[in-house]
Amino acid sequence: MLINSKIVNSHLTIFETRDLNRITLPDVYVILKLSESYDETVKLLYSKKLYPQLLRFLDHTVNEVIRYSITSIANIINLGT
């Protein structure tokens, strides 16, 4: 859980500070995979309130980034509550 927490925090920083065009598919893929967990990781994602950062990706130019973001949001909502 500690490792997942560090991963989430580092990606949260990336999502908040990096220019949208510099956020890559692997960056968003990490959150997607974490959001598919059925353990405390999803609750961690839920508690971090990643929605503003993930919603920001709807303006991304890469369709897969948009899709991963939408799926991550749905996973966090469905599994995090």
C-alpha positions in Angstrom: 0.0 0.0 0.0 2.9 2.4 0.8 4.3 1.9 -2.7 0.9 2.6 -4.3 0.5 5.7 -2.2 3.9 7.0 -3.4 2.9 6.2 -7.0 -0.4 8.0 -6.7 1.2 11.0 -5.0 3.9 11.3 -7.7 1.4 11.1 -10.5 -0.9 13.6 -8.8 2.0 16.0 -8.8 2.7 15.3 -12.5 -0.9 15.8 -13.4 -1.1 19.1 -11.5 2.1 20.6 -12.8 2.9 19.2 -16.2 1.7 20.8 -19.4 -1.2 18.8 -20.8 0.6 17.9 -24.0 3.5 16.5 -22.0 1.4 14.0 -20.1 1.8 10.7 -21.9 -0.3 7.6 -22.2 1.9 5.6 -19.8 1.3 8.3 -17.1 -2.5 7.9 -17.3 -2.2 4.1 -17.8 -0.7 3.8 -14.3 -3.7 5.4 -12.8 -6.0 3.3 -14.9 -4.4 0.1 -13.7 -4.4 1.2 -10.1 -8.1 2.1 -10.4 -8.9 -1.5 -11.5 -7.7 -2.8 -8.1 -10.2 -4.2 -5.6 -8.3 -3.2 -2.5 -7.4 -0.1 -0.5 -5.7 1.4 -3.6 -9.0 2.5 -5.1 -10.0 4.0 -1.8 -6.7 5.9 -1.8 -7.5 7.2 -5.4 -10.9 8.2 -4.2 -9.6 10.0 -1.2 -7.0 11.9 -3.3 -9.9 13.5 -5.4 -8.2 13.0 -8.7 -11.3 14.0 -10.7 -10.1 17.5 -11.6 -6.8 16.2 -13.0 -8.5 13.3 -14.8 -11.2 15.6 -16.2 -8.5 17.8 -17.5 -7.4 15.0 -19.8 -10.6 15.2 -21.7 -8.9 18.0 -23.6 -5.9 15.9 -24.5 -5.1 15.3 -28.2 -4.5 11.5 -27.7 -7.8 9.6 -27.7 -6.4 6.7 -25.6 -5.5 9.2 -22.9 -9.1 10.5 -22.9 -10.4 6.9 -22.8 -8.1 5.9 -19.9 -9.1 9.0 -18.0 -12.9 8.3 -18.4 -12.4 4.7 -17.5 -10.3 5.6 -14.4 -13.0 8.0 -13.2 -15.7 5.4 -13.6 -13.6 2.8 -11.8 -12.9 5.2 -8.9 -16.6 6.1 -8.6 -17.8 2.5 -8.8 -15.1 0.9 -6.6 -14.1 3.7 -4.3 -17.3 4.2 -2.5 
